[in-house]
Amino acid sequence: MTEGPLLPIVDEDSAPFFEGALQGELRVQRCAASGRLVFPPRALSPFAPGGPLEWVAVSGRGTIWSFAVPHPPLLPWYAERAPYAVVAVALEEDPTVRLIGNLVARPGGALNEVDPATVQIGAAVRIAFERVAPELALARWMLA
């Protein structure tokens, strides 16, 4: 059983994303052939089969495309914080690229600081990375 939040496994494909997160920079992949953005990280482009991908920094701005409000039963760490908002954010640079994260009121804020009843689809947000382990920062989102 876990004492804290579930953390992602950083692998070869996702390492540049998490390296950027530690520096406060949102990085996604771009297909070298088509120029389209790609997320989640992967080894090859879905737009040019076998085509290479490159990492680029993006603005970290977007809009809430969808959201969910988890309620118990949850793992203990999450149950203590519920209810809270988990948002799917469409990036400003390409709304078909969406990232998932928690909506917080301020950098480093608690997951349940934002009343889920106030969350609105289409609301403008910006990223705020939170260091959750010495070598890991996660994407959180704040209203812009």
N, C-alpha and C positions, 0 to 999 in steps of 0.2 A: 504494500500500500504506500502511496505517495504522501509526503508531508507538505508538499508545496504544489504549485501548478505543474501541469504537464508541459514539458518543454520539447521543442522540435529537435530532431536529430539533424545536425549539420553534416552534409555530405559534399562530395566533390562538385555536384551541380549547384547546390545552394550556398556554398561557402562565400562567394562574392556578395551575395545578398546580405548575409549576416555580417560580413566585414564592413560593408557600407553602413549597416544599422548601427554598429558600434561607433562609427564616426558621425552619426546623425544624418546620413545621406540615404535616400531611397534609391536603390538600384534595381533595374529590371533588365531583362535581356531584349535585344533587338535582332531580328533576322537580318543578316548581312545582305541577302539577296532582295528581299521585299521592303525592308525598312520598318516592318510592323513590329510592335512590341509584343513580348511573350512573357507570360507568367501563369503558373508557377515555373520555377527554373527547371530546365531539362538539358539534355546533351545535344539534341538536334532540333532544328526548326520545324514546326508543323506546317509552315507556309512554303518552304522550299525543301522537299524531302532530301535529307542528307546534308542540307545546307548548314553553314556555321552560324553561330550566335555570338553576339558581342554584348558586353555589359555597358549600360549607359545610366547616368544619373537622371532622374526625373524630378519634377517640382515638389512632389509630396502633397499635392492638392488634388481634391476630387469631390465627389458628391456621394451621399449615402444612396446606394442603389437598392439595398434591402437590409433588414435587420431581424434579429431574433432576441428573445428574452428568455434565457434559461431559468427554469424553476426546479426545485427539488422534486424527485430524488436526483442528486448529483454527487460526485465525489466530494468528500468532506471539505477540502480546501475551497471548492467552488460553492458548495452549499452555504458556507459561512458568509459569502459575499452576495448571494442572490437576493433579489433579482438585479440583473445588470444587462447592459445592451452589448450585443455582439453585432458589428456592422460589416456589411459588404460594401466596399468603397470602389466606385468607378473612377479611374484615374482621369485627371483633366486632359492629359496628352492623348489618351485613347480610352474612351468609356467602355470598350469591350474588355479591357484589362481590369480585373477586380481583385482587390486584396481584402482579407478578413482581419479584423482586429476588434479590440474593445474600444468603446467610446468613453473617454475620460474628460473630466472638467479642466484638468491642468496637467502639465508634464509631471509624471510620477504620481498622479492622483489615483485614488482607490477606484476599483472597477465599479462600485455601486454609488459613486458620487453623482452621476447623471441619472435623473429620474427617467426610467425607460418610457414612461407615458409622454415625455416631451420630445422623443426622437421622431424626426420627420424624414421620410424618403425625399430625396432631392436636396437636403440640407448640405451646404458647403462645409467641408472639413479639411483639416491639414494634419499631417503626420507628426507624431511626437514619439520618438523611440524611448523605451524604458529598459535600462539595464536590469536584467533579472538574474544574472549569474556573471561571474568575472569575465567570461568570454562570450556573453550572449545578450543581445538586446532585441526586444520584440516591438513590433509596430503597434502603437496605440493611435487613436484618432481623436481629435478635438474639433469642436465647432470652429469654423473660420470667422 
